[in-house]
């Protein structure tokens, strides 16, 4: 029974780490999309 409890603790800890990584990635993508601005036509013609 102790092994089963330890197994569930490890699974939950890995899921929590994965959840934190997913939330941070989603927040970064959201901020990146909101701050991204397309270049104006004048800037494109200069390049």
Secondary structure, DSSP 8 states (H G I E B T S, - for coil): -HHHHHHHHHHHHHHHHHHHHHHHHHHHHHHHHHH-----HHHHHH-
